[in-house]
């Protein structure tokens, strides 16, 4: 008798919004409801940033690289600035280091809360999604009051930071932290006790410690599988040297562990910000960095909210870098999604994807294609003129504004 | 326990493994926490990475491509391994015109996306890749155009897309 032939069916997920509101494409092969293979295709938000750095000065690049990601913009700027400062042999004042740390931890808080909402939404728990995003606004307001921007705060300059923390800022931050801490206790209780939510997270997408190491997982995803990988501890930089971090790990490796680890990391961020604010060093917030950077190569690693962010900068002695390589955390963890999805129900795939806290803008960053329905692309001047006309029609006149 | 290895221990061990290699290698410590080893032959890559894996020395943090330019005629592939604060780099110079390198995916499955990126951005043929599909570049990207090479000319894309849309208009 012939064995029964099994039919394989391929479900394309994406490129529009496979889990969160960002583009990426997955080809999922299924046997019934069970996933048998998954292939990832990225690049839908690819903007050619690495190539673009090779035609801009270090100062311009600082702002460009910050725009790799809207969520973890500060950490990109920090990694680049600290790499360049290392090449230039510049010591950044302690107060600037402390302010960099505070902004980085505030960023981690809002990123983790954003993720908590997205994760909850994928699990069908929209009340948690809305509450966590409401509370995330507390941090966004803080960042706006400090820097003037909700995202892309541009806190860094080469050689320090752009703005100081006033007594009023410090008061606001401490007050906000008390509120957030109370809320975070509640969230931790919810994700570890809510029975219906646990059905979507407990034992789902489990990655063992060994798998995490072999697949090269990093950040909270690796820490939820018991792998202690945190650049803030392994290679402390800036103010983390004087203010050590306690890493939170969990050995279970499933989605529940990833929720627990990220929420517990919030408490660590609150503690760290309070500790640094308590002992904020006085003095300057920036030091001068020469326009031309001495010849050399620097590799700089920082801990972004999603894990290790790796920058490699090569200078040829001019004011324009010869090469900037950015390796973002999501790309490391993407391998784990593709492997972990196999054997799970198709319905669990979005949760597993959301579990690594993917950031596709981070993933995709290099090449820009001018494609405007077959016509030639726009020049910078045309784009600027379009912007001016656009706002003029909405009764805001930016024409007299001279840029450059 | 590899995770508790200090930076200094890692650099010492890496020096022991890589610098005192079977064949002589060029090595330089650009900073106290870095070790750069330049390979003479690309075929030494796999044995060297295997040696690092056997010692459980760090994890592959990034594969960086560098184009040294048409005059120099070489590409340089940097395999960066991290442990504690140490960054151990294996540098592999290969000719620009015949850019071929062995895949690491049998040793390090997580290297797959890095190699796919390297391959499409620098025009490096990675032998033994499990999934040689494009990762970032669009499906209609012209063949033989590698954007991160120094002599990449974006106007190629203008012409390519213009030809495509003209062809579509004729149909």
Interface residues (C-beta under 8 A of the other chain):
Chain A: X39 X41 X42 X43 X46 X48 X50 X51 X213 X214 X215 X216 X217 X227 X228 X229 X234 X235 X236 X296 X297 X299 X301 X308 X310 X312 X314 X323 X325 X327 X331 X332 X334 X335 X339 X364 X366 X367 X368 X369 X370 X371 X373 X374 X376 X377
Chain B: X3 X7 X30 X33 X34 X59 X60 X61 X62 X64 X65 X66 X67 X78 X80 X82 X83 X84 X85 X87 X89 X108 X109 X110 X111 X112 X113 X114 X121 X131 X133 X134 X135 X136 X137 X138 X141 X147 X148 X152 X154 X157 X158 X161 X162 X164 X165 X166 X168 X169
